[in-house]
Amino acid sequence: MSRPASRTQKKQIYTAQARQIWPVLLLTGLGVIYDMTQGAGFIATKSIFLGALLHFLAQSVFTFVAYRAEGARARQQIMLNMYLGQMLKWLISLLGFALIFIYQQPITAALVIIGYFIMQLYHIISMWRLR
């Protein structure tokens, strides 16, 4: 027999999402150290920070939209909120990358993407630990 799904711990999820600001600050600090040793004019710092911040903002919107409803009677609303949250996350990510690459110059595109994906990995690990 299968086990029924456990209830979503909304408070734990919101807390885990809020804690994701620390890796953004850590990545920014690493970028500052790199730029100070290389004398690169803080281009790497700005690039990594913008990528990490973009992921943090997009994931925060998803979290707050997707986990609004709860309970067995709201199952359709829960699914709709998940889809809406995912669409908003994609929209924010795509627009964010476009705005960063258009308006932020000089910038290192690879570091923007690396900052985004490091935050994605951190998010996956932190959500996996909630189980």
Stockholm file with secondary structure:
# STOCKHOLM 1.0

chainA/1-131         MSRPASRTQKKQIYTAQARQIWPVLLLTGLGVIYDMTQGAGFIATKSIFLGALLHFLAQSVFTFVAYRAEGARARQQIMLNMYLGQMLKWLISLLGFALIFIYQQPITAALVIIGYFIMQLYHIISMWRLR
#=GR chainA/1-131 SS CCCCCCCCCHHHHHHHHHHTHHHHHHHHHHHHHHHHHHTCTTHHHHHHHHHHHHHHHHHHHHHHHHTSCCSGGGHHHHHHHHHHHHHHHHHHHHHHHHHHHHHCCSCCHHHHHHHHHHHHHHHHHHHHHTC
#=GC SS_cons         CCCCCCCCCHHHHHHHHHHTHHHHHHHHHHHHHHHHHHTCTTHHHHHHHHHHHHHHHHHHHHHHHHTSCCSGGGHHHHHHHHHHHHHHHHHHHHHHHHHHHHHCCSCCHHHHHHHHHHHHHHHHHHHHHTC
//
